[in-house]
Amino acid sequence: MDEKQAAMLATWMHSGPLMTEATPPAAASASASAGAKPATDGTLTYQVRHDHRIGGCDGRLIVEMDRVSFESITNVNHSRQWGLKDIKELKRSNPYGIEVVPFSGETYNLGIQGRGMSNDEYKALVDRITAARLKN
């Protein structure tokens, strides 16, 4: 494992469920399995599966204010980050499936586990992508 992979793994390990003094551990683990976890800065995190031709890898889809990231926990070489303006198209066939089509690079099909991505969350993400393109 090289330094970049080690740093990514360390970041992954420290980005677990958010807990406050008012959130008991049982409630935090229940909300972690429910789907997206909102953070105070507007970041959403989803547990996802990225399927390959043979097999797949599990990880997190992280939607931040300025980027979308897939962080694989089982194959760090499949982790990707896209700036919002770098996303050509975002497709959602249902609340449990999202496709990220960048202007350059490979298309990523991700299966969302848990409660899925709500219509409001999807619309907000599409609006952010559109706004990022208009800034240029």
QUIBELWO-V59052 format. One record per residue. SS is DSSP state (hx for helix, st for strand, lp for the rest). OMEGA is omega in whole degrees, 0 to 359 (* if undefined). NEAR is the number of other ideal C-beta (glycine too) atoms within 12 Angstrom. Layout:
BEGIN
SS_OMEGA_NEAR, SS_OMEGA_NEAR
END
This chain:
BEGIN
lp_180_11, lp_184_10, hx_181_10, hx_179_13, hx_178_19, hx_179_13, hx_179_16, hx_179_28, hx_178_22, hx_177_15, hx_179_20, hx_183_24, hx_182_13, lp_181_12, lp_179_22, lp_182_19, lp_178_25, lp_178_24, lp_174_18, lp_179_13, lp_181_8, lp_182_9, lp_177_16, lp_182_13, hx_180_16, hx_179_12, hx_180_17, hx_180_19, hx_177_16, hx_180_17, hx_179_24, hx_180_25, hx_184_17, hx_180_21, lp_184_25, lp_176_36, st_179_31, st_174_22, lp_182_19, lp_181_10, lp_179_13, lp_179_17, lp_175_26, st_180_35, st_179_35, st_171_41, st_185_33, st_174_41, st_177_29, st_181_36, st_176_21, lp_175_18, lp_176_8, lp_179_6, lp_182_13, st_177_20, st_180_25, st_179_27, st_181_34, st_169_39, st_183_46, st_180_34, st_179_39, lp_181_25, lp_185_21, lp_182_23, st_173_25, st_182_39, st_168_33, st_178_42, st_180_38, st_177_32, lp_182_25, lp_178_21, lp_186_22, hx_179_25, hx_179_19, hx_177_28, lp_181_30, st_172_32, st_177_24, st_169_33, st_183_25, hx_181_31, hx_180_20, hx_181_24, st_180_34, st_185_20, st_176_19, st_183_35, st_176_21, st_180_27, st_178_16, st_182_15, lp_185_21, lp_180_24, st_178_25, st_180_36, st_178_28, st_180_35, st_179_22, st_175_24, lp_176_17, lp_181_12, lp_186_17, lp_173_18, lp_180_22, st_173_35, st_184_26, st_174_40, st_182_28, st_180_35, lp_181_26, lp_185_25, lp_179_20, lp_180_26, lp_182_36, lp_177_22, hx_180_13, hx_179_14, hx_179_29, hx_180_29, hx_179_15, hx_179_23, hx_178_36, hx_178_25, hx_179_18, hx_180_29, hx_179_32, hx_180_19, hx_179_17, hx_178_23, hx_182_19, hx_180_11, lp_182_12, lp_*_10
END
